[in-house]
Amino acid sequence: YTIQASDDLITCTATATDIDGGSASDTATATVVNTDPVLSTVTISPSSANNDDTLSCSATATDADGGAPVVSYTWTGSASGSLGSGSTVDLSTTTAQGAETITCTATATDTDGGVDTGTASLSLDNRAPTVRVSLAPSSGATKNDTLTCTAVVADDDGDTLTTTFSWTVAGGSVTASSTSRLTSTLAGAFVAGNIVACTADTADGKGGTESASASTTIVNNPPTVSAVSLDKSTIYTNEALTASVTTSDADGDTVTVSYNWFVAGSSVQDGASETLNGASASAGFEKGEAVYVVVTASDGTDTATSTSTTLTVSNTPPGAPVVAIDPSDPEEGEDLFCEVTTESSDADGDPLTYIMSWTYDTTPYTGAITDVWTEDTVDGADTVGEEEWECTATPNDGDDDGETGSVSVTVQSGCDVDGDGYLSNSTECGGLDCDDDDASVYPFAGDSYGDGIDGDCDGMDCEGGYYGTAYFVSCPVNESWSDASQICTDAGYDSLASVLSAGEQSFLESLRPDSSVKYWLGLSDQSVEGDWGTWESGLPVTYTNWGSGEPNNFCDSAGCEDCLEMIANSYWNDQRCYGAHGLFCELR
């Protein structure tokens, strides 16, 4: 008999029969007990996996009672908990994490409900995160730029990542200007040529790390020259030429400028000077030569150049010559010859020619003849006494006329021999020039006391001179006030002098040949006692220099003090009019 199933009841009945045919029987029973199945092995494959792989679990089960136990599987994660059931599990659809322990529990169950369990575990691999780093700008960054470092991170296991940044400049660590999550910035100032590097380190918290770097080299922004101008649009020999330059530098670097000056295609001056001296022996320029400057701007690393416009040196017209007329004091009927006594200057060194032109009393004269220079001579037959003849010499250097030089003479008649413009006081001429042989002597020309020369033709040897437009003389004569007044008018003066200002007062003080002598001035109160308001010339009194307590209008039996005198200390005093004094005369 084969036991088929658990819980079967086995009954055994024993019957004893004797020979006599008698029998007796008894029974005994036994219940069949179930034997649980046995799981001998549980395995997970593959033996190495990530949290997005599919795992398979297998188990071997036997049952002593016969039959095939049914095996079921459940999956759990050490961190994520229940992951499902079945012989396989797709971890990508679960919350399984990298480096987590995954456990498969196999349960074998027989037909009688007997069970056995077994487990297998697998630690998932942890995949390191990935990181990519980029810098902006990636190239062409300059000293004042702000660099932005951006990290792109990923983790195949889906782990939460922590990312940090570090910066180096020229190999040395520096602190970021700002960092926010996956972005970090570093603001200049840098130095051209610096290598700036950004490194991003990321970690998954499970021992998985990765780092990446990006770097850029700081470049220099070269300076720019936006304008080069010259201070002249036309230049001449021996002039100075100055360049003006406008530069800029985006990096804020100090810009130095050098100037390479070219004349006639050759460099003549190269350096820091913005000015070229055209008169320089080594760097000058001449008529017809081309002049320009090449400007170089440098920021210490790079340079920029710019060239000015080119100027051609223009012709410099000659300067004015010095000319003279011979004779210098011609008389009527004498030929006039105009000559160049000092040649015109010409910066270009050109040979010069001259053309003379004449006027008489401002009227152009066209009858000149040529002796040495073109039209340099006037026939004396064309001259008339008292005419003013002017000769103008015009120089020419072959390109341009230059500045003119002029000279004039007055043709003398027989009555102005010295040419001072005043006719002789001879009976024939009827003029006022008391010495027609001396051009420095004529009416009101000024006079020096005591030299025996009547320099101003007033018939007196006094001290004379001008203050402004007024002419004054001073003589230390011994005359009464009325006689002194008469002397002044007889000599052609307006009157005894009036004093209208402190300046005139000071001038009269200095004009006195002898300051110890008292001098009459043209003021009195003879008409109305005490009225000192009007000068003898009729001018009102606007300035006074009375001494203390004067005028005192003193009168006694000898007479009244009615006339104005300048005493030795230069103050004014009223005095009796018959005193013998010197005099001041005036002509206004």
QUIWO-V172636 format. One record per pair of residues at least 24 apart in sequence whose ideal C-beta (glycine too) atoms are under 8 Angstrom apart, sorted by the first residue. I is the first residue (numbers start at 1). J is the second residue. D is the distance in Angstrom with one decimal. If there is no record, write none. Layout:
i = <I;I>
j = <J;J>
d = <D;D>
This chain:
i = <3;5;5;5;6;6;6;6;6;7;7;7;7;8;34;34;34;34;34;35;35;35;35;36;36;36;36;36;37;37;37;37;37;37;37;37;37;37;38;38;38;38;38;39;39;39;39;39;39;41;42;42;42;42;42;43;44;44;44;44;44;47;48;49;49;49;49;49;50;50;50;50;50;50;50;51;51;51;51;51;51;51;51;51;51;52;52;52;52;53;53;54;54;54;54;54;55;55;55;55;55;55;56;56;57;57;57;57;57;57;58;59;59;59;61;61;61;63;63;63;65;65;65;67;67;69;69;69;69;69;70;70;70;71;71;71;71;72;72;72;73;73;73;73;74;74;74;75;75;75;75;76;76;76;77;77;77;78;78;91;96;97;97;97;97;98;98;98;98;98;98;98;98;98;98;98;98;99;99;99;99;99;99;99;100;126;126;126;126;126;126;127;127;127;127;128;128;128;128;129;129;129;129;129;129;129;129;129;129;129;130;130;130;131;131;131;131;131;131;131;132;133;133;133;133;133;133;134;135;135;135;135;135;137;138;138;139;139;139;140;141;141;141;141;141;141;142;142;142;142;142;142;142;142;142;143;143;143;143;143;143;143;143;143;143;144;144;144;144;144;144;145;145;146;146;146;146;146;147;147;147;147;147;147;148;148;148;149;149;149;149;149;149;149;150;150;151;151;151;151;151;152;153;153;153;155;155;157;157;157;159;159;159;159;160;160;161;161;161;162;162;162;163;163;163;164;164;164;165;165;165;165;166;166;166;167;167;167;167;168;168;168;169;169;169;170;170;171;188;190;191;192;192;192;192;192;193;193;193;194;220;220;220;220;220;221;221;221;221;221;222;222;222;222;222;223;223;223;223;223;223;223;223;223;223;223;224;224;224;224;224;225;225;225;225;225;227;228;228;228;228;228;229;230;230;230;230;232;233;234;234;235;235;235;235;235;235;236;236;236;236;236;236;236;237;237;237;237;237;237;237;237;237;238;238;238;238;238;239;239;240;240;240;240;240;241;241;241;241;241;242;242;242;243;243;243;243;243;244;245;245;245;245;247;247;249;251;253;253;253;254;254;255;255;255;256;256;256;257;257;257;257;258;258;258;259;259;259;259;260;260;260;260;261;261;261;262;262;262;262;262;263;263;263;264;264;265;278;285;286;286;287;287;287;287;287;287;288;288;289;315;315;315;315;315;316;316;316;317;317;317;317;317;317;317;318;318;318;318;318;318;318;318;318;318;318;319;319;319;319;319;319;320;320;320;320;320;320;321;321;321;321;322;323;323;323;323;323;323;324;325;325;325;325;325;327;328;329;329;329;329;330;330;330;330;330;330;331;331;331;331;331;331;332;332;332;332;332;332;332;333;333;333;334;334;334;335;335;335;335;336;336;336;336;336;336;336;337;337;337;337;338;338;338;338;338;338;339;339;339;340;340;340;344;344;344;344;346;346;346;348;350;350;350;351;351;352;352;352;352;353;353;354;354;354;354;355;355;355;356;356;356;356;357;357;357;358;358;358;358;359;359;359;360;360;360;360;360;361;361;362;362;365;383;384;385;385;385;385;386;386;386;386;386;387;425;432;433;443;444;444;447;449;449;449;449;450;458;458;458;458;459;459;460;460;462;462;463;463;463;464;465;465;467;467;467;469;470;470;470;470;471;471;471;472;472;472;472;472;472;472;472;473;473;473;474;474;474;474;474;474;474;474;475;475;475;475;476;476;476;476;476;476;477;477;477;478;478;478;479;479;479;479;479;480;480;480;480;480;481;481;481;481;481;481;481;482;484;484;484;484;485;485;485;487;487;488;488;488;491;492;493;493;493;494;494;494;494;494;495;495;495;495;495;495;496;496;496;496;496;496;496;496;496;497;497;497;497;497;498;498;498;498;498;498;498;499;499;500;500;500;501;501;502;502;504;505;505;505;508;508;509;509;511;512;514;515;515;516;517;517;517;518;518;518;518;518;518;518;518;519;519;519;519;519;519;520;520;520;520;520;520;520;521;521;521;521;521;522;522;522;523;523;524;524;524;524;525;525;525;525;526;526;526;529;529;529;532;532;537;537;544;545;545;545;546;546;546;547;547;547;550>
j = <32;32;111;112;32;33;34;65;112;31;32;34;112;32;65;110;112;113;114;63;64;65;114;63;110;114;115;116;61;62;63;69;108;109;110;114;115;116;62;63;64;108;116;71;106;108;116;117;118;118;104;106;118;119;120;120;102;104;120;121;122;122;125;91;102;122;124;125;91;98;124;125;127;156;157;91;92;94;96;97;98;100;124;157;158;91;92;156;157;91;92;88;89;90;91;92;88;89;91;102;104;122;87;88;87;88;89;104;106;120;87;106;108;118;106;108;116;108;110;114;110;112;114;110;111;108;109;110;114;116;108;109;110;106;107;108;109;106;107;109;104;105;106;107;104;105;107;102;103;104;105;102;103;105;101;102;103;102;103;124;124;124;157;158;159;124;125;126;127;155;156;157;158;159;204;206;208;123;124;125;126;157;206;207;124;157;159;204;206;207;208;155;156;157;208;204;208;209;210;153;154;155;159;161;202;203;204;208;209;210;154;155;210;163;200;201;202;210;211;212;212;198;199;200;212;213;214;214;196;198;214;215;216;216;214;216;216;217;219;219;190;196;216;217;218;219;188;190;192;218;219;220;221;250;251;188;189;190;191;192;218;220;221;251;252;188;189;190;250;251;252;188;190;177;185;186;187;188;185;186;187;196;198;216;183;184;185;183;184;185;186;198;200;214;182;183;182;183;200;202;212;182;182;200;202;204;208;204;206;208;204;205;206;208;204;205;202;203;204;202;203;205;200;201;202;200;201;202;198;199;200;201;198;199;201;196;197;198;199;196;197;199;194;195;196;194;195;195;218;218;218;218;219;220;251;301;217;218;220;218;251;253;299;301;302;249;250;251;299;302;299;301;302;303;304;247;248;249;253;255;297;298;299;302;303;304;248;249;250;297;304;295;297;304;305;306;306;293;295;306;307;308;308;293;308;309;311;311;311;311;314;278;285;291;311;313;314;278;287;313;314;315;316;347;278;284;285;286;287;313;316;347;348;278;279;284;316;347;278;279;275;276;277;278;279;275;276;278;291;311;274;275;276;274;275;293;295;308;274;274;295;297;306;297;304;299;299;299;300;301;299;300;297;298;299;297;298;300;295;296;297;298;295;296;298;293;294;295;296;293;294;295;296;291;292;293;290;291;292;293;294;289;290;291;289;290;290;313;313;313;348;313;314;315;316;348;350;312;313;313;348;350;397;399;400;346;347;348;395;397;399;400;401;402;403;344;345;346;350;352;395;396;397;400;402;403;344;345;346;395;402;403;344;395;402;403;404;405;354;393;395;405;405;391;392;393;405;406;407;407;389;391;407;408;409;409;409;409;412;418;419;380;383;389;409;411;412;385;411;412;413;414;417;380;383;384;385;411;412;413;380;381;383;380;383;411;377;378;379;380;377;378;380;383;389;391;409;371;376;377;378;373;376;377;391;393;407;372;373;376;373;393;405;395;402;403;405;395;397;402;397;397;398;399;397;398;395;396;397;402;395;396;393;394;395;396;393;394;396;391;392;393;394;391;392;394;389;390;391;392;389;390;392;384;387;388;389;390;387;388;388;390;389;411;411;411;412;413;414;410;411;412;413;416;411;457;457;457;492;471;587;473;474;475;476;513;513;491;492;493;585;490;491;487;491;513;585;511;512;513;511;507;511;503;504;507;588;504;586;587;588;586;587;588;497;507;508;511;584;585;586;587;511;584;585;508;511;512;513;519;582;583;584;513;582;583;585;512;513;514;517;519;582;581;582;583;580;581;582;520;580;581;582;583;577;578;579;580;581;520;524;563;577;578;579;581;577;520;581;582;583;520;522;536;583;585;583;585;586;585;587;585;586;587;537;585;586;587;588;522;535;536;537;585;586;520;521;522;523;536;583;584;585;586;521;522;584;585;586;522;523;535;536;537;539;586;543;545;539;542;543;542;543;543;545;543;543;545;570;566;584;566;570;584;582;582;568;570;568;568;581;582;565;566;567;568;575;579;581;582;565;566;581;582;583;584;563;564;565;581;582;583;584;564;565;566;572;584;564;584;586;563;564;562;563;564;577;551;553;562;574;562;563;577;553;560;562;564;574;586;588;572;570;571;572;571;572;573;571;572;573;574>
d = <4.9;6.9;7.9;7.1;5.3;6.3;3.4;6.8;4.6;6.4;6.3;7.4;7.6;4.1;6.0;7.0;3.9;7.5;5.3;7.0;4.1;4.8;6.9;7.9;6.9;3.5;6.4;5.6;5.1;6.4;4.2;3.6;4.4;7.1;4.6;5.6;7.1;5.1;5.2;7.5;7.7;7.4;5.5;7.4;5.9;4.8;4.7;6.7;4.0;7.4;6.5;4.6;4.0;6.0;4.2;5.5;7.3;5.2;4.7;7.4;4.7;7.0;6.0;7.3;7.8;6.4;5.9;6.7;7.6;6.7;6.1;5.4;6.1;7.0;6.8;5.1;7.5;7.9;4.4;5.8;5.1;6.9;5.3;5.4;7.3;5.8;3.9;7.1;8.0;5.7;7.6;5.7;6.9;4.8;6.9;7.9;6.6;5.3;6.5;6.4;7.2;6.9;6.0;4.9;5.5;7.4;7.9;3.6;6.3;6.5;6.8;3.6;6.7;6.0;7.9;3.5;6.8;8.0;4.7;7.4;6.5;7.0;7.8;6.0;5.5;4.1;5.9;4.7;7.7;7.6;7.1;5.0;7.8;5.6;6.8;4.9;7.8;7.3;4.9;7.2;5.8;7.0;5.4;7.6;7.5;4.9;7.6;6.6;7.2;5.7;7.8;7.5;5.0;7.2;7.1;5.5;7.6;7.7;7.4;7.6;6.6;7.4;6.5;7.2;7.0;5.7;6.8;4.2;6.0;8.0;7.9;3.2;7.7;6.1;7.4;6.2;7.6;6.8;6.0;7.3;3.9;7.8;4.8;7.7;5.2;6.3;7.9;7.0;4.7;6.3;5.2;7.1;4.7;5.2;6.6;7.3;4.0;6.6;5.4;5.9;6.5;4.2;7.0;5.3;5.0;7.2;5.1;5.7;7.3;5.1;4.9;7.4;5.9;7.1;5.4;7.8;4.6;5.0;6.6;4.6;5.9;6.2;7.3;4.8;4.4;6.0;4.4;5.7;7.8;5.9;4.5;7.1;5.3;7.1;7.5;6.1;6.0;7.9;7.9;5.7;7.5;7.2;5.2;7.9;5.6;6.7;7.4;7.7;7.7;6.6;6.0;7.0;5.0;6.8;5.7;5.1;5.6;4.6;6.4;6.3;6.1;7.4;7.8;4.8;8.0;4.4;6.2;7.8;8.0;6.1;6.8;5.5;7.7;7.0;5.6;7.0;4.4;6.8;6.7;4.9;7.9;6.0;7.2;7.0;6.4;7.6;5.2;7.1;4.6;7.2;7.4;3.5;7.0;6.8;6.4;5.4;4.7;7.7;3.8;7.1;7.4;7.2;6.8;7.6;4.7;5.3;7.4;6.8;7.9;7.7;3.7;6.4;6.3;7.2;7.3;6.7;5.0;6.8;5.7;6.8;5.2;6.9;5.7;6.9;4.4;7.3;5.1;7.9;6.3;7.0;5.6;7.9;7.5;4.9;7.4;7.1;7.0;5.6;7.8;7.3;4.8;7.8;5.4;7.7;5.2;4.8;6.3;7.5;7.8;4.3;6.6;5.6;6.3;3.6;7.8;5.2;6.9;6.5;7.9;4.4;6.7;7.9;6.8;4.2;5.3;6.7;4.1;4.8;7.9;7.9;6.8;7.6;3.5;6.8;5.4;5.5;6.8;4.5;7.2;4.7;4.3;6.9;4.8;7.1;7.3;5.1;5.3;7.4;7.9;7.4;5.7;5.9;5.0;5.2;7.0;3.9;8.0;7.1;5.1;4.9;7.0;4.5;7.1;7.5;5.5;6.7;6.6;7.2;7.4;7.3;5.4;7.0;7.5;6.5;5.2;5.5;6.6;7.7;7.8;6.6;5.5;7.6;4.3;6.6;6.2;7.8;6.9;5.5;5.6;6.1;5.1;4.2;5.1;5.0;4.1;7.0;7.6;4.9;4.8;7.9;5.5;6.8;5.2;6.2;7.9;7.0;4.9;6.6;6.4;7.4;5.6;4.5;7.8;4.9;7.7;4.9;6.6;6.1;7.3;7.3;5.2;7.3;7.8;4.6;7.9;5.2;6.9;3.8;6.4;7.7;7.1;7.4;5.2;6.9;5.5;7.4;5.3;7.9;6.1;7.0;5.3;7.8;7.4;4.9;7.4;5.3;7.7;5.9;8.0;6.6;4.5;7.8;7.0;7.3;7.8;5.1;7.8;7.0;5.5;7.1;6.9;5.4;7.4;5.4;4.5;6.2;7.1;7.6;5.2;6.2;6.7;5.2;7.0;5.4;6.9;4.4;7.9;6.7;6.1;5.0;6.3;7.8;6.9;4.2;5.6;6.9;4.2;5.3;8.0;6.7;7.8;4.2;6.5;4.1;7.1;3.9;6.6;4.3;7.4;5.6;4.2;7.4;5.1;8.0;3.3;7.1;5.0;4.1;7.3;7.7;6.1;5.4;6.4;7.7;7.1;3.8;6.1;4.3;6.7;5.2;5.8;4.2;5.8;6.1;8.0;4.6;4.7;6.9;4.9;5.8;7.0;5.6;5.5;7.5;4.9;7.8;6.1;6.8;6.2;7.4;4.6;7.8;6.7;7.8;5.8;5.3;6.8;7.6;6.8;4.9;7.7;7.8;7.9;7.9;5.7;6.1;4.2;5.5;7.0;5.9;4.7;7.0;6.5;4.6;6.8;7.8;6.1;6.6;6.2;4.4;6.9;4.1;7.3;6.7;5.8;7.4;7.2;6.6;6.2;5.2;8.0;7.3;4.8;7.4;3.6;6.8;7.4;6.9;7.4;6.8;6.7;5.9;7.7;4.0;5.6;7.4;7.5;7.8;5.4;7.5;6.7;3.7;5.7;7.4;7.4;7.1;5.0;6.7;5.7;7.8;7.3;5.3;5.0;6.7;5.5;7.5;7.4;5.0;7.1;5.7;7.1;5.5;7.9;7.4;5.0;7.0;6.5;6.9;5.6;7.7;7.3;4.9;7.8;8.0;4.9;6.9;5.0;7.8;5.5;5.6;8.0;8.0;7.8;4.7;6.4;5.5;6.4;2.9;7.5;6.7;6.7;7.9;5.8;7.4;4.9;7.2;5.9;6.6;7.4;4.8;6.4;6.6;7.5;7.1;7.7;4.0;6.8;4.2;6.0;7.2;7.9;7.8;5.4;7.6;6.0;7.7;7.9;5.3;7.3;5.0;7.8;7.8;6.4;6.8;5.6;4.3;7.2;7.2;6.0;7.1;4.8;7.0;4.5;7.9;5.7;7.0;6.4;6.0;6.1;6.9;5.3;8.0;7.7;7.2;4.9;6.9;4.4;5.2;6.4;6.5;6.8;7.4;5.3;7.5;5.7;5.6;8.0;7.5;5.4;4.5;4.5;7.7;4.1;7.9;5.5;6.0;3.8;7.1;7.6;7.5;6.3;6.7;7.9;6.3;6.2;4.8;6.8;6.8;7.9;5.1;6.8;4.0;4.1;7.6;7.6;7.4;6.5;4.6;6.9;7.9;3.9;7.6;7.0;6.6;6.4;7.5;6.6;3.7;7.7;6.6;7.2;3.9;6.0;5.0;5.3;7.9;5.7;5.5;6.0;4.8;7.5;4.4;4.6;7.4;6.6;5.7;5.9;3.2;8.0;5.5;6.3;6.3;6.4;7.4;5.7;5.6;3.6;6.2;4.1;5.3;7.1;3.7;7.1;5.0;5.2;6.4;6.0;7.2;6.8;6.0;5.8;7.8;5.4;6.6;7.9;7.7;7.1;5.4;7.5;7.1;5.8;7.8;4.9;7.5;7.5;7.4;6.1;7.8;5.3;7.6;7.1;4.7;4.8;6.7;5.4;7.0;7.6;7.4;4.6;6.8;6.6;4.8;5.9;4.3;6.1;5.4;6.7;7.3;5.9;4.9;7.1;4.9;7.0;4.6;6.9;5.9;7.2;5.9;7.6;7.7;7.4;7.7;4.0;5.1;4.5;6.4;6.7;7.5;7.1;5.4;7.4;4.6;7.3;6.9;6.4;6.9;7.5;7.5;7.8;7.0;7.1;6.6;7.1;5.9;5.1;6.7;4.8;7.6;3.6;6.3;5.5;6.1>
